[in-house]
Amino acid sequence: MPTLVLASGSVYRRRLIARLVPEHEALDHRVDEDAVQRTMSEATPDAVAEALAEAKARSVAAEAHVLGSDQVVDVDGSILGKAGNIDGARAQLRRLAGRTHRLVTAVCLRAPDGSEQTHTDVHEMRMRALGDEEIERYVEADEPLDCCGAYKIESLGISLFEATIGDDPTAIEGLPLMAVARMLRQAGWRLP
């Protein structure tokens, strides 16, 4: 079986890929995400997520298949990244409360020969109306500072939503495993 390297420091993505490929290597990517976004200021959120996933996969030099992924929240064409701190989390949740936004998750599998497979998953996320006290309680309980949109759907963040519409629920957590499984099978992995 080929070797797989996950180009990510994300504990969420590491946990997810282990469901498909328990024996993998995880390395931090070497991409300045802010710089890439600045150069793509006129691009769509989907294009930014795809470019970042591809850049991450390309940033890790390995004689292996390298998987890169990126996720952004699209609110009316504007990108929300990771909240970063408590004030950022509160502000993001206030902006998303009572609205529908798009959660864009892109993934790129780069083969040792340089060929690439890319997939982009989009979920429509309908967040319920939230008061400041609810936002405060949620941020304190779940500490979603390292999540774009400032929520952890796999945790208490599920309580913030009225509905989600999309194909692969694992994409909301950070890695669309159905698409990744398809890509890996095409690259020679023997998955169930």
TIVO-2410 file (N, C-alpha, C; in nm, 3 decimals):
# residues 192
REC num residu      c1      c2      c3 atome chaine
REC   1      M   0.084  -0.118   0.000     N      A
REC   1      M   0.000   0.000   0.000    CA      A
REC   1      M   0.089   0.125   0.000     C      A
REC   2      P   0.049   0.227  -0.076     N      A
REC   2      P   0.128   0.351  -0.077    CA      A
REC   2      P   0.128   0.417   0.061     C      A
REC   3      T   0.222   0.509   0.080     N      A
REC   3      T   0.231   0.584   0.204    CA      A
REC   3      T   0.149   0.712   0.189     C      A
REC   4      L   0.083   0.753   0.298     N      A
REC   4      L   0.003   0.874   0.296    CA      A
REC   4      L   0.058   0.971   0.399     C      A
REC   5      V   0.075   1.097   0.355     N      A
REC   5      V   0.114   1.205   0.445    CA      A
REC   5      V   0.000   1.307   0.446     C      A
REC   6      L  -0.046   1.340   0.565     N      A
REC   6      L  -0.146   1.445   0.581    CA      A
REC   6      L  -0.071   1.575   0.607     C      A
REC   7      A  -0.088   1.672   0.519     N      A
REC   7      A  -0.020   1.801   0.533    CA      A
REC   7      A  -0.107   1.892   0.618     C      A
REC   8      S  -0.106   1.867   0.748     N      A
REC   8      S  -0.193   1.943   0.837    CA      A
REC   8      S  -0.148   1.930   0.982     C      A
REC   9      G  -0.165   2.037   1.054     N      A
REC   9      G  -0.143   2.035   1.198    CA      A
REC   9      G  -0.273   2.023   1.274     C      A
REC  10      S  -0.383   2.011   1.202     N      A
REC  10      S  -0.515   2.008   1.263    CA      A
REC  10      S  -0.542   1.874   1.332     C      A
REC  11      V  -0.575   1.881   1.460     N      A
REC  11      V  -0.609   1.758   1.532    CA      A
REC  11      V  -0.739   1.699   1.478     C      A
REC  12      Y  -0.827   1.783   1.427     N      A
REC  12      Y  -0.954   1.736   1.371    CA      A
REC  12      Y  -0.928   1.653   1.245     C      A
REC  13      R  -0.845   1.706   1.156     N      A
REC  13      R  -0.816   1.632   1.032    CA      A
REC  13      R  -0.736   1.505   1.060     C      A
REC  14      R  -0.645   1.512   1.155     N      A
REC  14      R  -0.567   1.392   1.190    CA      A
REC  14      R  -0.659   1.282   1.243     C      A
REC  15      R  -0.755   1.319   1.324     N      A
REC  15      R  -0.850   1.222   1.378    CA      A
REC  15      R  -0.937   1.164   1.266     C      A
REC  16      L  -0.978   1.249   1.173     N      A
REC  16      L  -1.064   1.203   1.064    CA      A
REC  16      L  -0.989   1.109   0.969     C      A
REC  17      I  -0.870   1.145   0.924     N      A
REC  17      I  -0.799   1.059   0.828    CA      A
REC  17      I  -0.762   0.924   0.889     C      A
REC  18      A  -0.744   0.920   1.020     N      A
REC  18      A  -0.713   0.794   1.087    CA      A
REC  18      A  -0.827   0.694   1.074     C      A
REC  19      R  -0.947   0.741   1.048     N      A
REC  19      R  -1.060   0.650   1.027    CA      A
REC  19      R  -1.041   0.571   0.898     C      A
REC  20      L  -0.978   0.630   0.796     N      A
REC  20      L  -0.955   0.561   0.669    CA      A
REC  20      L  -0.818   0.497   0.660     C      A
REC  21      V  -0.716   0.569   0.706     N      A
REC  21      V  -0.578   0.523   0.695    CA      A
REC  21      V  -0.513   0.539   0.833     C      A
REC  22      P  -0.528   0.437   0.918     N      A
REC  22      P  -0.471   0.449   1.053    CA      A
REC  22      P  -0.319   0.471   1.053     C      A
REC  23      E  -0.251   0.409   0.958     N      A
REC  23      E  -0.105   0.423   0.949    CA      A
REC  23      E  -0.072   0.531   0.847     C      A
REC  24      H  -0.068   0.653   0.891     N      A
REC  24      H  -0.032   0.765   0.805    CA      A
REC  24      H   0.067   0.854   0.882     C      A
REC  25      E   0.126   0.945   0.810     N      A
REC  25      E   0.215   1.042   0.873    CA      A
REC  25      E   0.148   1.179   0.864     C      A
REC  26      A   0.158   1.259   0.965     N      A
REC  26      A   0.102   1.394   0.965    CA      A
REC  26      A   0.217   1.493   0.983     C      A
REC  27      L   0.226   1.587   0.890     N      A
REC  27      L   0.328   1.691   0.895    CA      A
REC  27      L   0.261   1.826   0.879     C      A
REC  28      D   0.308   1.925   0.951     N      A
REC  28      D   0.255   2.059   0.932    CA      A
REC  28      D   0.289   2.107   0.792     C      A
REC  29      H   0.191   2.167   0.727     N      A
REC  29      H   0.216   2.225   0.595    CA      A
REC  29      H   0.301   2.351   0.611     C      A
REC  30      R   0.355   2.398   0.502     N      A
REC  30      R   0.438   2.518   0.503    CA      A
REC  30      R   0.378   2.626   0.413     C      A
REC  31      V   0.254   2.659   0.440     N      A
REC  31      V   0.183   2.757   0.359    CA      A
REC  31      V   0.142   2.874   0.447     C      A
REC  32      D   0.171   2.994   0.402     N      A
REC  32      D   0.125   3.114   0.469    CA      A
REC  32      D  -0.017   3.142   0.418     C      A
REC  33      E  -0.115   3.095   0.492     N      A
REC  33      E  -0.254   3.103   0.447    CA      A
REC  33      E  -0.299   3.247   0.426     C      A
REC  34      D  -0.258   3.337   0.515     N      A
REC  34      D  -0.296   3.478   0.501    CA      A
REC  34      D  -0.240   3.537   0.372     C      A
REC  35      A  -0.116   3.503   0.339     N      A
REC  35      A  -0.054   3.556   0.217    CA      A
REC  35      A  -0.128   3.505   0.093     C      A
REC  36      V  -0.164   3.379   0.093     N      A
REC  36      V  -0.238   3.324  -0.022    CA      A
REC  36      V  -0.371   3.395  -0.035     C      A
REC  37      Q  -0.441   3.414   0.076     N      A
REC  37      Q  -0.570   3.484   0.070    CA      A
REC  37      Q  -0.555   3.627   0.022     C      A
REC  38      R  -0.448   3.694   0.062     N      A
REC  38      R  -0.426   3.832   0.016    CA      A
REC  38      R  -0.406   3.837  -0.135     C      A
REC  39      T  -0.336   3.739  -0.190     N      A
REC  39      T  -0.313   3.739  -0.335    CA      A
REC  39      T  -0.438   3.701  -0.412     C      A
REC  40      M  -0.537   3.647  -0.343     N      A
REC  40      M  -0.660   3.602  -0.408    CA      A
REC  40      M  -0.780   3.684  -0.359     C      A
REC  41      S  -0.759   3.811  -0.331     N      A
REC  41      S  -0.863   3.892  -0.270    CA      A
REC  41      S  -0.989   3.903  -0.356     C      A
REC  42      E  -0.978   3.884  -0.486     N      A
REC  42      E  -1.094   3.894  -0.575    CA      A
REC  42      E  -1.154   3.757  -0.606     C      A
REC  43      A  -1.093   3.649  -0.556     N      A
REC  43      A  -1.139   3.514  -0.587    CA      A
REC  43      A  -1.259   3.475  -0.501     C      A
REC  44      T  -1.332   3.375  -0.548     N      A
REC  44      T  -1.444   3.324  -0.471    CA      A
REC  44      T  -1.393   3.245  -0.350     C      A
REC  45      P  -1.473   3.231  -0.247     N      A
REC  45      P  -1.432   3.148  -0.133    CA      A
REC  45      P  -1.399   3.005  -0.175     C      A
REC  46      D  -1.473   2.950  -0.270     N      A
REC  46      D  -1.444   2.814  -0.318    CA      A
REC  46      D  -1.304   2.807  -0.379     C      A
REC  47      A  -1.271   2.905  -0.462     N      A
REC  47      A  -1.139   2.907  -0.527    CA      A
REC  47      A  -1.028   2.923  -0.424     C      A
REC  48      V  -1.051   3.004  -0.321     N      A
REC  48      V  -0.950   3.023  -0.216    CA      A
REC  48      V  -0.928   2.891  -0.141     C      A
REC  49      A  -1.035   2.823  -0.101     N      A
REC  49      A  -1.021   2.696  -0.030    CA      A
REC  49      A  -0.947   2.594  -0.116     C      A
REC  50      E  -0.980   2.587  -0.245     N      A
REC  50      E  -0.913   2.493  -0.336    CA      A
REC  50      E  -0.765   2.527  -0.350     C      A
REC  51      A  -0.734   2.654  -0.368     N      A
REC  51      A  -0.594   2.694  -0.383    CA      A
REC  51      A  -0.514   2.662  -0.257     C      A
REC  52      L  -0.574   2.684  -0.141     N      A
REC  52      L  -0.504   2.654  -0.017    CA      A
REC  52      L  -0.484   2.503   0.001     C      A
REC  53      A  -0.584   2.423  -0.032     N      A
REC  53      A  -0.569   2.277  -0.022    CA      A
REC  53      A  -0.458   2.228  -0.113     C      A
REC  54      E  -0.455   2.280  -0.235     N      A
REC  54      E  -0.349   2.241  -0.330    CA      A
REC  54      E  -0.213   2.287  -0.282     C      A
REC  55      A  -0.204   2.410  -0.232     N      A
REC  55      A  -0.076   2.463  -0.183    CA      A
REC  55      A  -0.025   2.380  -0.066     C      A
REC  56      K  -0.114   2.340   0.023     N      A
REC  56      K  -0.073   2.259   0.137    CA      A
REC  56      K  -0.021   2.124   0.091     C      A
REC  57      A  -0.090   2.060  -0.003     N      A
REC  57      A  -0.044   1.930  -0.054    CA      A
REC  57      A   0.092   1.943  -0.121     C      A
REC  58      R   0.115   2.053  -0.190     N      A
REC  58      R   0.242   2.074  -0.261    CA      A
REC  58      R   0.355   2.116  -0.167     C      A
REC  59      S   0.319   2.166  -0.049     N      A
REC  59      S   0.421   2.221   0.042    CA      A
REC  59      S   0.503   2.115   0.114     C      A
REC  60      V   0.455   1.993   0.114     N      A
REC  60      V   0.524   1.885   0.184    CA      A
REC  60      V   0.594   1.797   0.081     C      A
REC  61      A   0.724   1.801   0.080     N      A
REC  61      A   0.801   1.719  -0.014    CA      A
REC  61      A   0.810   1.578   0.044     C      A
REC  62      A   0.755   1.483  -0.030     N      A
REC  62      A   0.758   1.346   0.021    CA      A
REC  62      A   0.748   1.249  -0.096     C      A
REC  63      E   0.810   1.135  -0.081     N      A
REC  63      E   0.796   1.026  -0.178    CA      A
REC  63      E   0.673   0.947  -0.139     C      A
REC  64      A   0.561   1.015  -0.133     N      A
REC  64      A   0.437   0.955  -0.088    CA      A
REC  64      A   0.321   1.036  -0.144     C      A
REC  65      H   0.201   0.988  -0.122     N      A
REC  65      H   0.083   1.067  -0.152    CA      A
REC  65      H   0.065   1.167  -0.038     C      A
REC  66      V   0.035   1.291  -0.074     N      A
REC  66      V   0.019   1.396   0.026    CA      A
REC  66      V  -0.122   1.452   0.014     C      A
REC  67      L  -0.189   1.460   0.128     N      A
REC  67      L  -0.326   1.510   0.133    CA      A
REC  67      L  -0.327   1.647   0.199     C      A
REC  68      G  -0.378   1.747   0.128     N      A
REC  68      G  -0.393   1.881   0.182    CA      A
REC  68      G  -0.540   1.917   0.185     C      A
REC  69      S  -0.580   1.999   0.281     N      A
REC  69      S  -0.721   2.038   0.291    CA      A
REC  69      S  -0.731   2.178   0.350     C      A
REC  70      D  -0.839   2.245   0.314     N      A
REC  70      D  -0.866   2.376   0.373    CA      A
REC  70      D  -1.015   2.396   0.382     C      A
REC  71      Q  -1.055   2.480   0.476     N      A
REC  71      Q  -1.196   2.506   0.499    CA      A
REC  71      Q  -1.217   2.654   0.526     C      A
REC  72      V  -1.320   2.709   0.464     N      A
REC  72      V  -1.356   2.849   0.489    CA      A
REC  72      V  -1.508   2.860   0.503     C      A
REC  73      V  -1.549   2.959   0.577     N      A
REC  73      V  -1.690   2.994   0.586    CA      A
REC  73      V  -1.714   3.108   0.489     C      A
REC  74      D  -1.817   3.094   0.406     N      A
REC  74      D  -1.856   3.194   0.308    CA      A
REC  74      D  -1.985   3.260   0.355     C      A
REC  75      V  -1.975   3.388   0.390     N      A
REC  75      V  -2.091   3.467   0.429    CA      A
REC  75      V  -2.107   3.576   0.326     C      A
REC  76      D  -2.204   3.559   0.239     N      A
REC  76      D  -2.231   3.660   0.134    CA      A
REC  76      D  -2.108   3.692   0.052     C      A
REC  77      G  -2.024   3.592   0.024     N      A
REC  77      G  -1.905   3.611  -0.058    CA      A
REC  77      G  -1.782   3.653   0.019     C      A
REC  78      S  -1.796   3.679   0.149     N      A
REC  78      S  -1.681   3.712   0.234    CA      A
REC  78      S  -1.637   3.587   0.309     C      A
REC  79      I  -1.505   3.577   0.331     N      A
REC  79      I  -1.448   3.460   0.398    CA      A
REC  79      I  -1.429   3.486   0.546     C      A
REC  80      L  -1.474   3.389   0.626     N      A
REC  80      L  -1.440   3.387   0.768    CA      A
REC  80      L  -1.343   3.272   0.787     C      A
REC  81      G  -1.231   3.300   0.848     N      A
REC  81      G  -1.134   3.196   0.880    CA      A
REC  81      G  -1.151   3.154   1.024     C      A
REC  82      K  -1.042   3.110   1.084     N      A
REC  82      K  -1.046   3.070   1.225    CA      A
REC  82      K  -1.070   3.191   1.312     C      A
REC  83      A  -1.146   3.171   1.417     N      A
REC  83      A  -1.180   3.282   1.506    CA      A
REC  83      A  -1.056   3.340   1.574     C      A
REC  84      G  -0.965   3.253   1.620     N      A
REC  84      G  -0.838   3.298   1.675    CA      A
REC  84      G  -0.839   3.330   1.823     C      A
REC  85      N  -0.944   3.398   1.870     N      A
REC  85      N  -0.952   3.433   2.012    CA      A
REC  85      N  -1.099   3.445   2.051     C      A
REC  86      I  -1.123   3.468   2.180     N      A
REC  86      I  -1.260   3.470   2.230    CA      A
REC  86      I  -1.342   3.582   2.166     C      A
REC  87      D  -1.284   3.700   2.153     N      A
REC  87      D  -1.358   3.811   2.091    CA      A
REC  87      D  -1.390   3.779   1.946     C      A
REC  88      G  -1.295   3.717   1.875     N      A
REC  88      G  -1.320   3.679   1.737    CA      A
REC  88      G  -1.431   3.575   1.726     C      A
REC  89      A  -1.433   3.480   1.818     N      A
REC  89      A  -1.539   3.378   1.819    CA      A
REC  89      A  -1.675   3.441   1.842     C      A
REC  90      R  -1.682   3.529   1.938     N      A
REC  90      R  -1.810   3.596   1.965    CA      A
REC  90      R  -1.858   3.674   1.843     C      A
REC  91      A  -1.766   3.747   1.781     N      A
REC  91      A  -1.802   3.829   1.664    CA      A
REC  91      A  -1.848   3.740   1.548     C      A
REC  92      Q  -1.779   3.629   1.524     N      A
REC  92      Q  -1.820   3.541   1.415    CA      A
REC  92      Q  -1.958   3.483   1.441     C      A
REC  93      L  -1.982   3.438   1.564     N      A
REC  93      L  -2.113   3.380   1.595    CA      A
REC  93      L  -2.225   3.483   1.585     C      A
REC  94      R  -2.199   3.607   1.626     N      A
REC  94      R  -2.300   3.712   1.611    CA      A
REC  94      R  -2.331   3.734   1.463     C      A
REC  95      R  -2.228   3.729   1.380     N      A
REC  95      R  -2.248   3.750   1.236    CA      A
REC  95      R  -2.326   3.636   1.171     C      A
REC  96      L  -2.305   3.514   1.219     N      A
REC  96      L  -2.370   3.397   1.159    CA      A
REC  96      L  -2.508   3.367   1.217     C      A
REC  97      A  -2.536   3.414   1.338     N      A
REC  97      A  -2.660   3.382   1.407    CA      A
REC  97      A  -2.783   3.422   1.325     C      A
REC  98      G  -2.877   3.326   1.314     N      A
REC  98      G  -3.001   3.353   1.243    CA      A
REC  98      G  -2.989   3.355   1.093     C      A
REC  99      R  -2.875   3.311   1.041     N      A
REC  99      R  -2.849   3.319   0.897    CA      A
REC  99      R  -2.804   3.184   0.842     C      A
REC 100      T  -2.805   3.176   0.710     N      A
REC 100      T  -2.749   3.060   0.641    CA      A
REC 100      T  -2.616   3.102   0.579     C      A
REC 101      H  -2.514   3.020   0.597     N      A
REC 101      H  -2.386   3.045   0.534    CA      A
REC 101      H  -2.339   2.917   0.464     C      A
REC 102      R  -2.237   2.930   0.384     N      A
REC 102      R  -2.178   2.816   0.314    CA      A
REC 102      R  -2.048   2.778   0.384     C      A
REC 103      L  -2.031   2.649   0.409     N      A
REC 103      L  -1.906   2.598   0.463    CA      A
REC 103      L  -1.838   2.523   0.349     C      A
REC 104      V  -1.723   2.573   0.306     N      A
REC 104      V  -1.652   2.519   0.190    CA      A
REC 104      V  -1.529   2.444   0.238     C      A
REC 105      T  -1.522   2.315   0.205     N      A
REC 105      T  -1.409   2.231   0.244    CA      A
REC 105      T  -1.348   2.172   0.118     C      A
REC 106      A  -1.223   2.207   0.091     N      A
REC 106      A  -1.153   2.156  -0.027    CA      A
REC 106      A  -1.044   2.060   0.016     C      A
REC 107      V  -1.019   1.960  -0.068     N      A
REC 107      V  -0.915   1.861  -0.040    CA      A
REC 107      V  -0.840   1.832  -0.169     C      A
REC 108      C  -0.710   1.811  -0.156     N      A
REC 108      C  -0.624   1.779  -0.270    CA      A
REC 108      C  -0.534   1.662  -0.233     C      A
REC 109      L  -0.535   1.558  -0.316     N      A
REC 109      L  -0.445   1.444  -0.299    CA      A
REC 109      L  -0.341   1.452  -0.409     C      A
REC 110      R  -0.215   1.469  -0.368     N      A
REC 110      R  -0.104   1.481  -0.463    CA      A
REC 110      R  -0.023   1.352  -0.461     C      A
REC 111      A  -0.006   1.293  -0.579     N      A
REC 111      A   0.070   1.168  -0.592    CA      A
REC 111      A   0.219   1.199  -0.602     C      A
REC 112      P   0.304   1.099  -0.577     N      A
REC 112      P   0.449   1.121  -0.588    CA      A
REC 112      P   0.492   1.171  -0.725     C      A
REC 113      D   0.415   1.138  -0.831     N      A
REC 113      D   0.451   1.184  -0.966    CA      A
REC 113      D   0.403   1.326  -0.994     C      A
REC 114      G   0.339   1.391  -0.896     N      A
REC 114      G   0.293   1.528  -0.911    CA      A
REC 114      G   0.150   1.542  -0.958     C      A
REC 115      S   0.087   1.433  -0.998     N      A
REC 115      S  -0.053   1.442  -1.039    CA      A
REC 115      S  -0.140   1.468  -0.917     C      A
REC 116      E  -0.252   1.534  -0.939     N      A
REC 116      E  -0.337   1.574  -0.827    CA      A
REC 116      E  -0.484   1.543  -0.856     C      A
REC 117      Q  -0.554   1.511  -0.749     N      A
REC 117      Q  -0.699   1.500  -0.750    CA      A
REC 117      Q  -0.751   1.603  -0.650     C      A
REC 118      T  -0.849   1.681  -0.690     N      A
REC 118      T  -0.904   1.783  -0.602    CA      A
REC 118      T  -1.056   1.767  -0.594     C      A
REC 119      H  -1.108   1.792  -0.476     N      A
REC 119      H  -1.253   1.787  -0.455    CA      A
REC 119      H  -1.292   1.900  -0.361     C      A
REC 120      T  -1.407   1.961  -0.388     N      A
REC 120      T  -1.459   2.066  -0.300    CA      A
REC 120      T  -1.600   2.030  -0.256     C      A
REC 121      D  -1.621   2.032  -0.126     N      A
REC 121      D  -1.750   2.001  -0.066    CA      A
REC 121      D  -1.809   2.130  -0.012     C      A
REC 122      V  -1.937   2.152  -0.038     N      A
REC 122      V  -2.004   2.272   0.012    CA      A
REC 122      V  -2.128   2.230   0.090     C      A
REC 123      H  -2.138   2.280   0.212     N      A
REC 123      H  -2.256   2.260   0.295    CA      A
REC 123      H  -2.324   2.394   0.317     C      A
REC 124      E  -2.455   2.395   0.312     N      A
REC 124      E  -2.532   2.511   0.357    CA      A
REC 124      E  -2.562   2.489   0.503     C      A
REC 125      M  -2.525   2.585   0.584     N      A
REC 125      M  -2.537   2.574   0.730    CA      A
REC 125      M  -2.636   2.681   0.779     C      A
REC 126      R  -2.749   2.636   0.832     N      A
REC 126      R  -2.850   2.730   0.881    CA      A
REC 126      R  -2.842   2.736   1.033     C      A
REC 127      M  -2.786   2.847   1.081     N      A
REC 127      M  -2.770   2.866   1.225    CA      A
REC 127      M  -2.895   2.933   1.281     C      A
REC 128      R  -2.936   2.888   1.397     N      A
REC 128      R  -3.053   2.949   1.460    CA      A
REC 128      R  -3.015   3.086   1.517     C      A
REC 129      A  -3.115   3.164   1.549     N      A
REC 129      A  -3.091   3.294   1.613    CA      A
REC 129      A  -3.029   3.268   1.751     C      A
REC 130      L  -2.930   3.349   1.786     N      A
REC 130      L  -2.859   3.333   1.913    CA      A
REC 130      L  -2.851   3.467   1.984     C      A
REC 131      G  -2.876   3.465   2.113     N      A
REC 131      G  -2.856   3.585   2.194    CA      A
REC 131      G  -2.714   3.590   2.246     C      A
REC 132      D  -2.674   3.705   2.295     N      A
REC 132      D  -2.537   3.722   2.346    CA      A
REC 132      D  -2.505   3.625   2.459     C      A
REC 133      E  -2.602   3.597   2.545     N      A
REC 133      E  -2.578   3.506   2.656    CA      A
REC 133      E  -2.553   3.362   2.605     C      A
REC 134      E  -2.629   3.321   2.504     N      A
REC 134      E  -2.608   3.188   2.445    CA      A
REC 134      E  -2.471   3.179   2.379     C      A
REC 135      I  -2.433   3.284   2.309     N      A
REC 135      I  -2.302   3.287   2.244    CA      A
REC 135      I  -2.193   3.276   2.349     C      A
REC 136      E  -2.207   3.352   2.455     N      A
REC 136      E  -2.108   3.351   2.563    CA      A
REC 136      E  -2.094   3.211   2.624     C      A
REC 137      R  -2.208   3.148   2.654     N      A
REC 137      R  -2.207   3.013   2.711    CA      A
REC 137      R  -2.142   2.913   2.616     C      A
REC 138      Y  -2.176   2.924   2.487     N      A
REC 138      Y  -2.121   2.831   2.390    CA      A
REC 138      Y  -1.969   2.847   2.378     C      A
REC 139      V  -1.922   2.969   2.363     N      A
REC 139      V  -1.778   2.993   2.346    CA      A
REC 139      V  -1.703   2.944   2.469     C      A
REC 140      E  -1.757   2.968   2.587     N      A
REC 140      E  -1.692   2.922   2.710    CA      A
REC 140      E  -1.688   2.769   2.717     C      A
REC 141      A  -1.795   2.704   2.675     N      A
REC 141      A  -1.804   2.558   2.686    CA      A
REC 141      A  -1.720   2.485   2.582     C      A
REC 142      D  -1.723   2.531   2.457     N      A
REC 142      D  -1.661   2.456   2.347    CA      A
REC 142      D  -1.525   2.512   2.303     C      A
REC 143      E  -1.495   2.635   2.339     N      A
REC 143      E  -1.368   2.699   2.302    CA      A
REC 143      E  -1.334   2.679   2.154     C      A
REC 144      P  -1.421   2.727   2.063     N      A
REC 144      P  -1.402   2.703   1.919    CA      A
REC 144      P  -1.309   2.804   1.852     C      A
REC 145      L  -1.200   2.836   1.917     N      A
REC 145      L  -1.112   2.942   1.868    CA      A
REC 145      L  -1.033   2.901   1.744     C      A
REC 146      D  -1.012   2.771   1.726     N      A
REC 146      D  -0.934   2.723   1.611    CA      A
REC 146      D  -1.022   2.671   1.498     C      A
REC 147      C  -1.148   2.715   1.497     N      A
REC 147      C  -1.244   2.669   1.396    CA      A
REC 147      C  -1.298   2.787   1.316     C      A
REC 148      C  -1.302   2.772   1.184     N      A
REC 148      C  -1.365   2.879   1.105    CA      A
REC 148      C  -1.514   2.878   1.134     C      A
REC 149      G  -1.570   2.996   1.150     N      A
REC 149      G  -1.709   3.008   1.189    CA      A
REC 149      G  -1.731   3.000   1.339     C      A
REC 150      A  -1.628   2.963   1.413     N      A
REC 150      A  -1.631   2.957   1.560    CA      A
REC 150      A  -1.733   2.857   1.613     C      A
REC 151      Y  -1.741   2.741   1.547     N      A
REC 151      Y  -1.825   2.635   1.601    CA      A
REC 151      Y  -1.762   2.499   1.575     C      A
REC 152      K  -1.791   2.406   1.664     N      A
REC 152      K  -1.748   2.266   1.650    CA      A
REC 152      K  -1.874   2.182   1.637     C      A
REC 153      I  -1.908   2.148   1.514     N      A
REC 153      I  -2.031   2.073   1.489    CA      A
REC 153      I  -2.028   1.936   1.554     C      A
REC 154      E  -1.907   1.879   1.570     N      A
REC 154      E  -1.894   1.746   1.628    CA      A
REC 154      E  -1.905   1.748   1.780     C      A
REC 155      S  -1.922   1.866   1.835     N      A
REC 155      S  -1.932   1.882   1.979    CA      A
REC 155      S  -2.062   1.957   2.010     C      A
REC 156      L  -2.057   2.046   2.106     N      A
REC 156      L  -2.175   2.122   2.146    CA      A
REC 156      L  -2.225   2.216   2.036     C      A
REC 157      G  -2.141   2.245   1.938     N      A
REC 157      G  -2.179   2.333   1.828    CA      A
REC 157      G  -2.300   2.286   1.750     C      A
REC 158      I  -2.330   2.156   1.754     N      A
REC 158      I  -2.449   2.106   1.685    CA      A
REC 158      I  -2.574   2.176   1.735     C      A
REC 159      S  -2.574   2.221   1.861     N      A
REC 159      S  -2.693   2.285   1.919    CA      A
REC 159      S  -2.718   2.425   1.862     C      A
REC 160      L  -2.623   2.479   1.787     N      A
REC 160      L  -2.637   2.612   1.729    CA      A
REC 160      L  -2.716   2.612   1.599     C      A
REC 161      F  -2.740   2.493   1.542     N      A
REC 161      F  -2.794   2.485   1.406    CA      A
REC 161      F  -2.936   2.434   1.400     C      A
REC 162      E  -3.007   2.486   1.300     N      A
REC 162      E  -3.141   2.436   1.266    CA      A
REC 162      E  -3.131   2.328   1.159     C      A
REC 163      A  -3.036   2.344   1.065     N      A
REC 163      A  -3.023   2.247   0.957    CA      A
REC 163      A  -2.888   2.262   0.889     C      A
REC 164      T  -2.843   2.153   0.830     N      A
REC 164      T  -2.727   2.155   0.741    CA      A
REC 164      T  -2.766   2.079   0.616     C      A
REC 165      I  -2.721   2.128   0.502     N      A
REC 165      I  -2.752   2.063   0.376    CA      A
REC 165      I  -2.621   2.040   0.301     C      A
REC 166      G  -2.591   1.912   0.275     N      A
REC 166      G  -2.469   1.878   0.204    CA      A
REC 166      G  -2.458   1.728   0.191     C      A
REC 167      D  -2.351   1.684   0.124     N      A
REC 167      D  -2.335   1.542   0.093    CA      A
REC 167      D  -2.258   1.463   0.196     C      A
REC 168      D  -2.158   1.520   0.258     N      A
REC 168      D  -2.068   1.443   0.344    CA      A
REC 168      D  -2.054   1.512   0.479     C      A
REC 169      P  -2.115   1.459   0.584     N      A
REC 169      P  -2.110   1.527   0.714    CA      A
REC 169      P  -1.969   1.541   0.770     C      A
REC 170      T  -1.875   1.454   0.732     N      A
REC 170      T  -1.739   1.469   0.784    CA      A
REC 170      T  -1.670   1.594   0.728     C      A
REC 171      A  -1.718   1.645   0.616     N      A
REC 171      A  -1.661   1.768   0.562    CA      A
REC 171      A  -1.681   1.884   0.658     C      A
REC 172      I  -1.792   1.883   0.731     N      A
REC 172      I  -1.818   1.991   0.826    CA      A
REC 172      I  -1.711   1.991   0.935     C      A
REC 173      E  -1.662   1.873   0.971     N      A
REC 173      E  -1.558   1.861   1.073    CA      A
REC 173      E  -1.419   1.894   1.019     C      A
REC 174      G  -1.403   1.899   0.887     N      A
REC 174      G  -1.275   1.941   0.832    CA      A
REC 174      G  -1.216   1.858   0.721     C      A
REC 175      L  -1.274   1.740   0.691     N      A
REC 175      L  -1.218   1.654   0.586    CA      A
REC 175      L  -1.329   1.567   0.528     C      A
REC 176      P  -1.365   1.586   0.401     N      A
REC 176      P  -1.473   1.508   0.341    CA      A
REC 176      P  -1.428   1.364   0.312     C      A
REC 177      L  -1.453   1.275   0.408     N      A
REC 177      L  -1.398   1.140   0.400    CA      A
REC 177      L  -1.454   1.057   0.284     C      A
REC 178      M  -1.576   1.081   0.242     N      A
REC 178      M  -1.627   1.007   0.126    CA      A
REC 178      M  -1.546   1.039   0.002     C      A
REC 179      A  -1.518   1.165  -0.021     N      A
REC 179      A  -1.437   1.205  -0.136    CA      A
REC 179      A  -1.293   1.157  -0.120     C      A
REC 180      V  -1.239   1.167   0.001     N      A
REC 180      V  -1.101   1.122   0.024    CA      A
REC 180      V  -1.091   0.971   0.000     C      A
REC 181      A  -1.190   0.895   0.044     N      A
REC 181      A  -1.188   0.751   0.021    CA      A
REC 181      A  -1.189   0.721  -0.128     C      A
REC 182      R  -1.270   0.793  -0.204     N      A
REC 182      R  -1.274   0.774  -0.350    CA      A
REC 182      R  -1.138   0.806  -0.412     C      A
REC 183      M  -1.078   0.917  -0.370     N      A
REC 183      M  -0.948   0.957  -0.424    CA      A
REC 183      M  -0.841   0.852  -0.391     C      A
REC 184      L  -0.842   0.804  -0.267     N      A
REC 184      L  -0.743   0.704  -0.225    CA      A
REC 184      L  -0.761   0.575  -0.304     C      A
REC 185      R  -0.885   0.530  -0.324     N      A
REC 185      R  -0.906   0.409  -0.405    CA      A
REC 185      R  -0.852   0.428  -0.545     C      A
REC 186      Q  -0.876   0.546  -0.604     N      A
REC 186      Q  -0.825   0.573  -0.739    CA      A
REC 186      Q  -0.673   0.575  -0.742     C      A
REC 187      A  -0.612   0.606  -0.627     N      A
REC 187      A  -0.465   0.612  -0.619    CA      A
REC 187      A  -0.404   0.477  -0.576     C      A
REC 188      G  -0.488   0.374  -0.556     N      A
REC 188      G  -0.433   0.243  -0.528    CA      A
REC 188      G  -0.456   0.187  -0.390     C      A
REC 189      W  -0.521   0.263  -0.303     N      A
REC 189      W  -0.550   0.211  -0.169    CA      A
REC 189      W  -0.660   0.106  -0.178     C      A
REC 190      R  -0.650   0.007  -0.095     N      A
REC 190      R  -0.754  -0.096  -0.086    CA      A
REC 190      R  -0.839  -0.069   0.037     C      A
REC 191      L  -0.940   0.012   0.018     N      A
REC 191      L  -1.032   0.044   0.126    CA      A
REC 191      L  -1.156  -0.042   0.109     C      A
REC 192      P  -1.233  -0.060   0.215     N      A
REC 192      P  -1.357  -0.138   0.202    CA      A
REC 192      P  -1.450  -0.078   0.098     C      A
***
